[in-house]
């Protein structure tokens, strides 16, 4: 998932995406997968209104349009604000 976000947010070509990722050893207790399903939500009548990609795009855009909401979060977050591009 991080690769998809990195490519999407930073507009990094597939061939360079590993240059942006620091690979670290897995924790001994890490699960091989985390299955997620919306089946029960759908049984209750819920339906996604936007695709995952569109939802991420809208989320990034919201944070770009509302810097006052998060600009005082501190740390490196302020440094990356200018790097968010759609």
QUISULUR-V653098 format. One record per pair of residues at least 6 apart in sequence whose ideal C-beta (glycine too) atoms are under 7 Angstrom apart, sorted by the first residue. I is the first residue (numbers start at 0). J is the second residue. D is the distance in whole Angstrom. If there is no record, write none. Layout:
I:J:D
I:J:D
This chain:
1:20:7
2:16:5
4:55:7
5:11:6
5:16:6
5:19:5
5:20:7
6:13:7
6:16:6
7:55:6
8:59:6
8:83:6
9:19:7
9:82:7
10:84:6
11:19:6
49:57:7
56:85:6
59:83:6
59:85:6
60:85:6
62:69:6
62:83:7
63:83:6
66:80:6
69:76:7
70:77:6
70:80:7
